[in-house]
């Protein structure tokens, strides 16, 4: 079981105070937003109005034009999506960091971020607020799985003093989830189940049903069974993200190389250094960080910094109600005209259905069977029987047609006015919906469509701002959590390739997050290509194959086809083609080079032969000289031997006498 200190109790009371302060504004938005969502989805009559119509035998009709308006705006966002790029703040040319930008694309592709953000934008267009969460999920992948998910706007809350778009000036953000007890125990396994339910938060929620986790409701099961321990029982978990100011110190310390370095120390490390007797030249500074904690009956998870370093619950806002301090979408403006259109249509159908009886006055006894007359009077295929003489009198006809009520003059124009008011109140014209049934120049239709988009610029501006805010949080996750060597697909100028995402190629430098204007959707590419077709003739002499390949990226052609064209161009550059004259000249040059090479080889062979012959002559000369030397030596030996014999003959040896 988790332990809770006195500090936790103080934090719990602080969070409860914040919650009670913020929830009145949040609940006011929720009440109106629920009606907006029902209205968008076709539930445009409340229960009291339905009962009244049924009592009057009037049809309950809904021709949902409001939902079409919402779909048109969301479809415009889906067809014109943008991409986020990261530009480092450094000297020199400002170029997008290719690895970080591609890593962000990989991050978003992994979690289908575009679809989740479109759902959040649809909530914004409907009721004024859409929420997403950016995080890493470690449930299935120990390394962390990227997640950008759309959040239920009715689970979210914000500080009541927030006034700016996208809640950029908020100091607190809430997520109040009602989940099954079994799911809550999986998320917080070390917390006793009696401490999981935040009943104090349920009291401020008018739609919250009492849960069986409270001691007073625990034993409400059939036959005394403890139903609150079943997986279907609900508990309320309150999550709170808020700013916390912390003190840190910048000090000079000697590095491994003996040189002083500027180091940041938090308060705990600074106190340890002081207690150890170290003398530090430190400057105390303050900074704000966003922390998140979860609360039930007690604090079940202590505050810690969010994964993104800032808000991980991001909001897209719509139009602001200055008086209520809330935001709203286009449905609020369309509700009154839509209601009147529904009522006029229902009234017209009621008049058409009741034309046969026409609202008569009758004396008692005029009908033969009064009950049968009431049932059949409004039916044109039924006979209403009267008493003898009630219809013909003395000599009148005994059979007559039932009187037909006259349709009120100009009544249909009221319906037409209410129908047109829906378009006028929201500013979404028929051109933007693609429903203008008239012959008009394309330029005029385009201008009117742009005018309709200009009226909705507040929504698209909030979406653009959201993408920059969310991009900063995504950058923090990539730099601090995902740079672990995982492979990321990089789409560069050469070709797509995979590179490892490491600390070396993902620096911790500061970056500017830019929502790039380059089109990433088919509709935007088609519009860009139409503009290029108009201006390309002006630069006829400057268009080269390389320029056309660059422009192909902005064409509505499939990306695979553009890639193949680029590969073919690279192959042609590797093997350039020449005209016939150049090829003939090249052949002549090749023949001359071959002739010169042959002459050079012949000369080399002759030179080698000459050298061989010279070497052979030299060897013969050396042999002759050696023979002469040997012969001279032999002659000298013969002379010496002859002289020795002569001397021996002239001087015979003495005779020895025994």
Secondary structure, DSSP 8 states (H G I E B T S, - for coil): -----HHHHHHHHHHHHHHHHHHHHHHHHHHHHHHHHHHHTT--S-HHHHHHHHHTT--------HHHHHHHHHHHHHTT--EEEEEE--SS---B-HHHHHHHHHHHHHTTHHHHHHHHHHHHHHHSEEEEEEEEE-SS-TT-EEEEEEE-GGGEEE-TT--SGGGTT-SEEEEEEEEEHHHHHHHTTTS-GGGT--HHHHTT-TT----TTSGGGTT-SGGG--GGGSTT-EEEEEEEEEEEEEEEEEEEEE-TTS-EEEEEEEHHHHHHHHHTT----EEEEEEEEEEEEEESSSEEEEEEE-TTSS-SEEEEE-EEETTTTEEE-HHHHHHHHHHHHHHHHHHHHHHHHTTTT-S----TTSBSSHHHHHHHTT-TTS---B-TTTTTTTTS-S----------TTHHHHHHHHHHHHHHHH---HHHHT---S---HHHHHHHHHHHHHHTHHHHHHHHHHHHHHHHHHHHHHHHTS-SSEEEEEE-SS-EEEEEE-TTTS----EEEEEE-S--SHHHHHHHHHHHHHHGGGGGGG--HHHHHHHHTTSSS-HHHHHHHHHHHHHHHHS----HHHHHHHHHHHHHHHHHHHHHHHHHHHHHHHHHHHHHHHHHHHHHHHHHHHHHHHHHHHHHHHHHHHHHHHS-------
